[in-house]
Amino acid sequence: MSATAGVALAVLLLLTSVGVANAHERRNVGPYLFVVGWLNEPAFAGAANAATVRVSDTRETPAKPVEGLEKTLKIEVIQGGLAPYTGTLRAVFGQPGLYALDLLPTVAGQYRYRISGTVGTTTVNETFESGPTTFNDVQPTTQLQYPTKVPVGDELATQLADAQDAARSARVLGIVGILMGLLALILVLATARARRTP
C-alpha cells in the first residue's frame, strides 16, 4: 500500500468514527457511562426506530456492559410540548448493556429522552436532547421519496386539516348560494303575484 493510500485510509477511518460519535450523546451518571441516541441513524419521520441507551460500568477496565436494566430503567420520548411516549424497554439481543424503546417518530425535528430509574444503587433522572452536538434530530423523508412524494406524520395532518377547511368553506358557499337562490325565487314569485293582483 502506498503512503498516499495509507493516509487516505486513515482520514476516511477518522471521518467515519467522528460521524458515529456525533450520532450519540455520552454522559457519565455516577460511575456509569450512558451513550444515548437512535437505534437507526439517521432517524426519519415515518420510519420505525427506537430510542436507545447503552450503559457501561466505568469502574471496570475495560468498561463492562451493565445487564438487566430493562427492569429498572424507563425511557420517555418527548417531542415539542406533547405528552411523553413511553413503553416497554427491551434489552437488544446480542448487544449487552444496550436497551431500546421501540417507536415510530411521526414528526421531523428535535426530540428529548428522559431516562429515569436505577442502575445498581445509583438513581438516574437525566434528560438528553437531540441536536448537532448530541444525537440526530428526526429528519423529514420528503427528499428520499421516489418516485412519488407521499406525506407522512405531521405533513399528512396539515394536508388533512387544509382539506377539511376547504370542505367547510365550500359547504358554507353552497348554503349561501342555496339561500340566495331561494330568496331570488321568493322575490320572483312575489313580483309575479303583485302584477296579477288588480
C-alpha positions, 0 to 999 in steps of 0.5 A: 500500500502506498503512503498516499493510500495509507493516509487516505485510509486513515482520514476516511477511518477518522471521518467515519468514527467522528460521524458515529460519535456525533450520532450519540450523546455520552454522559457519565451518571455516577460511575456509569457511562450512558451513550444515548441516541437512535437505534437507526441513524439517521432517524426519519419521520415515518420510519420505525426506530427506537430510542436507545441507551447503552450503559457501561460500568466505568469502574471496570477496565475495560468498561463492562456492559451493565445487564438487566436494566430493562427492569429498572430503567424507563425511557420517555420520548418527548417531542415539542410540548406533547405528552411523553411516549413511553413503553416497554424497554427491551434489552437488544439481543446480542448487544449487552448493556444496550436497551431500546424503546421501540417507536415510530417518530411521526414528526421531523425535528428535535426530540428529548429522552428522559431516562429515569430509574436505577442502575445498581444503587445509583438513581438516574433522572437525566434528560438528553436532547437531540441536536448537532452536538448530541444525537440526530434530530428526526429528519423529514423523508420528503427528499428520499421519496421516489418516485412519488412524494407521499406525506407522512406524520405531521405533513399528512395532518396539515394536508388533512386539516387544509382539506377539511377547511376547504370542505367547510368553506365550500359547504358554507358557499353552497348554503349561501348560494342555496339561500340566495337562490331561494330568496331570488325565487321568493322575490320572483314569485312575489313580483309575479303575484303583485302584477296579477293582483288588480 
